Amino acid sequence: MEFKSPMYFTETIHSPIPEICKEEEVLIGIDEAGRGPVFGPMVYATCFCPLSKVETLNSLGFADSKTLTEQSRNALFEIINNNSDIFGWMATACSPQDISRHMLRKEKYNLNQFAHDTTIDLINNVLKLKVKVKEVYIDAVGPAESYQAKLKSFFPTLNIVVNYKADSKYPIVSAASICAKVNRDFLIKNWEFVENKSFSGEKGSGYPGDPKTKNWIKNHCDKVFGFPGLVRFSWSTCENYLLENGYSVYWYVFIK
């Protein structure tokens, strides 16, 4: 199961759903990858398994994806897929264009709100697949208490725990972080540019402070059209560079 590329809006994919997850109560974890980078999608993912299989979950060595090597993340993601009789996952990829479109709305809509709404959609989509969700563990975005209260208002029957660094505290959230990171890495590596132009060079981590990322952005900025679709044009790094180095456009309004 792979995302298609490129994407302009939000796209969701999921693994096969284990029958046991429709029959027994389930715990799910939710985490993201790619919140801060200046390019590429932000991917939110959930991983879930029956409460009766928590010992198996805890024995597999899941950890926060940021602390793992790419090889380790891929190996653990393969373990999840190879144990499809007890594990399921779902991932939602929010495209750079969709992120920028939301953040530049006239009505203020920040990245935290985007993350909250994406999480709510993920939980709803898992429930629509008849998964018997009982417990939900989520890495905090913004104030943990208010985020947890918000989610409880949408899902009053679920036991919801929102905690800082949940990806290092709860193995099910660690598993979700691995699903998110592996899917995002796949999208970045296999990104298909639609600009009918090749964009070469080392992209770096994608974070605004990375010199390789800065150079890639600098070398791939068109003075008229701006950046390739991979780039989040709402990020101040991109906006400031374009304002300083792009051509100015003047719009004339004719009034009769």
PEKA-V701311 format. One record per residue. N is the residue number from 1. SS is DSSP state (helix for helix, strand for strand, loop for the rest). Layout:
# PEKA-V701311
N,SS
N,SS
This chain:
# PEKA-V701311
1,loop
2,loop
3,loop
4,loop
5,loop
6,loop
7,loop
8,loop
9,loop
10,strand
11,strand
12,strand
13,strand
14,strand
15,loop
16,loop
17,loop
18,loop
19,loop
20,helix
21,helix
22,helix
23,helix
24,loop
25,loop
26,strand
27,strand
28,strand
29,strand
30,strand
31,strand
32,strand
33,strand
34,loop
35,loop
36,loop
37,loop
38,loop
39,strand
40,loop
41,loop
42,strand
43,strand
44,strand
45,strand
46,strand
47,strand
48,strand
49,strand
50,strand
51,helix
52,helix
53,helix
54,helix
55,helix
56,helix
57,helix
58,helix
59,helix
60,loop
61,loop
62,loop
63,loop
64,loop
65,helix
66,helix
67,helix
68,loop
69,loop
70,helix
71,helix
72,helix
73,helix
74,helix
75,helix
76,helix
77,helix
78,helix
79,helix
80,helix
81,helix
82,helix
83,loop
84,loop
85,loop
86,loop
87,loop
88,strand
89,strand
90,strand
91,strand
92,strand
93,strand
94,strand
95,loop
96,helix
97,helix
98,helix
99,helix
100,helix
101,helix
102,helix
103,helix
104,loop
105,loop
106,loop
107,loop
108,loop
109,loop
110,loop
111,helix
112,helix
113,helix
114,helix
115,helix
116,helix
117,helix
118,helix
119,helix
120,helix
121,helix
122,helix
123,helix
124,helix
125,helix
126,helix
127,helix
128,helix
129,loop
130,loop
131,loop
132,loop
133,strand
134,strand
135,strand
136,strand
137,strand
138,strand
139,strand
140,loop
141,loop
142,loop
143,loop
144,helix
145,helix
146,helix
147,helix
148,helix
149,helix
150,helix
151,helix
152,helix
153,helix
154,helix
155,loop
156,loop
157,loop
158,loop
159,strand
160,strand
161,strand
162,strand
163,strand
164,loop
165,loop
166,helix
167,helix
168,helix
169,helix
170,loop
171,helix
172,helix
173,helix
174,helix
175,helix
176,helix
177,helix
178,helix
179,helix
180,helix
181,helix
182,helix
183,helix
184,helix
185,helix
186,helix
187,helix
188,helix
189,helix
190,loop
191,loop
192,loop
193,loop
194,loop
195,loop
196,loop
197,loop
198,loop
199,loop
200,loop
201,loop
202,loop
203,loop
204,loop
205,loop
206,loop
207,loop
208,loop
209,loop
210,loop
211,helix
212,helix
213,helix
214,helix
215,helix
216,helix
217,helix
218,helix
219,helix
220,loop
221,strand
222,strand
223,loop
224,loop
225,loop
226,strand
227,strand
228,loop
229,loop
230,loop
231,strand
232,loop
233,loop
234,loop
235,loop
236,helix
237,helix
238,helix
239,helix
240,helix
241,helix
242,helix
243,helix
244,helix
245,helix
246,loop
247,loop
248,loop
249,loop
250,loop
251,loop
252,loop
253,loop
254,loop
255,loop
256,loop
